[in-house]
Amino acid sequence: VRHVVAHIADADQGHNSQVMSIAEGRDLIPEDFDIQRYNTSRTRKNEERTIDDVRSALEKSRSELLEWLFLVDESKLDNRGRHASLLIMSVEDIVKYSGTHERHHAEDIAKALDIRTNQG
């Protein structure tokens, strides 16, 4: 569970970097990006992080995204670029994907902790 929570925080920060770069016309993700290799290396790197540290990082990245969304020119949400999955997506689609990604992992955590959710 701790690894999944750390992954969620890490992915949140990564998604923020991707959308902010794409909004400015820059592709952050190279064409040969390997998401599995990246996630594996980040899991190892984040092994010792505490839940409090991870929670703080997630709160910070979420706050930064919301602040950015409030200030960004809405037309930039249509800009398209490479997501870590290697799909070409709009900024708006990546923001939506980030929420779906988080929800799926929240369901994984609930299942691991035997917590019943509205999803099942």
Helices and strands as residue ranges (DSSP letters): H 2-23, H 35-45, H 51-71, G 74-78, E 80-82, E 88-90, H 91-112
